Amino acid sequence: MSITAAVPTAKERPRRTRTKRVSTLSAIKLSQLLPSHIDLRDPLKAVLVCEDCETWVPITGMLSRVQKLVPHHTGEAHGAAALHCRSSNRRVEFDMTIPEWRHALTDAGTEASNRQATAVLPKAFSPQTDRTLRGRSVRGAVGRRAEWAAALYRVRQADQMRRTVPQGAQPAEGPDVPLDHLVPRQAAEQPDAGPLTCERCGAAESSLASAVAAGWCRIARRAHCGRCAGRFPAWTRIPF
């Protein structure tokens, strides 16, 4: 009969931290933390949220004179780089009792439950926009396409009329564009002042009536005969 040797088993290591090192940072006071960042339901296994790495860290030394955070890393276990947190071995000052912590946690939960979420209401449409949207839903896609075709036809007509005025381009050596649009009314209201002389060729007319009949125009507030006025763009010619 063969005899097999028993397989040795490893002893369970103690879970408490045996180091005597204490961080030089100031002690963490429980009263300065949020009640939800502290867990004292099991006093011997108390944990809190580290102020530096914002992770839950156990508190060691609950039965000794000094309570401190266990050495821990800043990143997630098995998922981030093992960087030593500077709050490791930092002292924890219990300046509040467990009943006080439970009372503060209850008050915080009651306050959070009483908060009401503010509903963000959309801005109301104007009456015209509301009528337009309702009309679109009633008419449907076919009606909207017909309306768009009619509007497109009117837009094309307006573009065609806009392209017809002005005709030609402003001459490089011509006079400046007239800015006074009251000249035709002033010329119509003024009496017959006698003969007129063309500013360009020097032709003369005996009266204002004969000049109007001959097609004279006023360009930059100066009289021009019909032949000379034809050399300027149409938008610069102002008839008498």
Secondary structure, 3 states (H helix, E strand, C coil): CCCCCCCCCCCCCCCCCCCCCCCCCCCEEHHHCCHHHEECCCHHHCEEECCCCCCEEEEECCCCCCCEECCCECCCCCCCCCCECCCCCCEEECCCCHHHHHHHHHHHHHHHHHCCCCCCCCCCCCHHHHHHHHHHHHHHHHHHHHHHHHHHHHHHHHHHHHHHCCCCCCCCCCCCCCCCCCHHHHHHHCCCCCCEECCCCCCEECCHHHHHHCCCEEECCEEECHHHHCCCCHHHCEEC
